[in-house]
Amino acid sequence: MKVAFINPRGYLRADPWMPLGAVQLATILASRYGVSFFDEEQFDVDERQVQDADVLCITGMSHQAEGVKSWVRRGLAWNKRVVVGGVHATLASEDFEGAIVVSGPGEEIIERVVEDSWDSPHYVSPPVQDLDAFPFPDRQRFGWSRYGERMGDVPAIRVIGARGCPFACKYCCNRKLTHGRLQLRKPEAIAQEISDAKRHLGIGAVVFAMSVFTVNRSWTEEMCAKLATLGVRWKATTRVDLVDQELLRLMKKSGCVALGFGVESGSDRILEILGKGTTTDQARHAFAWAKQEQLPTFAMFMTHVPGETTESLEATKQFAEELAPPLGSTFQRFSPLPGSEFYDELGKWGVVVNRRDDLGFGPVAFIPKDFEGG
């Protein structure tokens, strides 16, 4: 059986990193079937190559929803077996009539759903019990060299460190996806994956694909010990309320060269509305500690969120200048995500409009009440 695994194009061109979730599933399938991997977010796809497959497996996040639907339509028109999974399929399974839809993680059931004997139109997959029970993503087989993954001038890979998040930020869909469950991979398994990539791919740097690297202190300390022995540079993100100076010192010594903090806003009122659970004072402490340890940091902010005013937006800009992280600050305009707590109550905070290029990446965009005139 031939399988075409497709990561569709989204509203914005993605950063040039291999999509690990899709590659992980393709790797599992490749142990039994002939699998071709097509990353339309990064490269043009020749439809003739896709049509040669017996089964189309399509995955995507909400910003890729239209791309997923387009490939579903084409696959059904070609009389192919079409399997859809990923974040958007989990949150909006009704969008893909005619396809076999997998809601939830796919690792344990992906081989079953591509078989002709599987006829259920919708399968809700239970949580994976052990994230390390599957083969590492076969980066080399599925085109890692095409991506040019680097951190600075050093060849790099992204590595998944965890799945899920225990926090309840109202703008995030993670809580609906994982029900607040956090699963951490074993540090020894991650270390082995990095070691293999050093040997086979020649990498010298790692980017952790997890939102909160310091969510579990003992795990973080063990992971830092492993990274120190591997001798790689690494980058991660976390929250300002989950670090102290001692932990930041340990991260610096183990090779961390970039630590990002999701600050979100320079207004404590906005942080409370967002359900972030952090304060601007906590952010000040986190960045000051990192500066003392000479650990390079960057800050991530979100603008035009529910409750945003011209005053809070100005406070955010000023706060970014005050923190002055050496690696800079990024500002992303809020875009409503299906599955987030905000998604169903946006009307009381502002107006939802058709997407414009200057209003974020989703199929819809949001304008807070204070900004409706402009």
Buried (B, 14 or more C-beta within 10 A) or exposed (E): BEBBBBBBBBBEEBEEBBBBBBBBBBBBBBEEBEBBBBBBBBEEBEEEEBEEBBBBBBBBBBBBBBBBBBBBBBBBEEEBBBBBBBBBBBBBBEBBEEBBBBBBBBBBBBBEBBEEEBEEEBBEBEBBEEBBEBEBBBBEEBBBEEBEBBBEEBBBBBBBBBBBBEBEBBBBBBBBBBEEEBBBBBBEBBBBBBBBBBEEBEBBBBBBBBBBBBBBEEBBBBBBEBBEEBEBBBBBBBBBBBBEBEBBBBBBEBBBBBBBBBBBBBBBBBBBBBBBEBBBEBBBBBBEBBBEBEBBBBBBBBBBBBBBBEEBBEBBBEBBEEBEBEBEBEBEBBBBBBBBBBBEEBEEBBEBEEBEEEBBBBBBBBBBBBBEEE
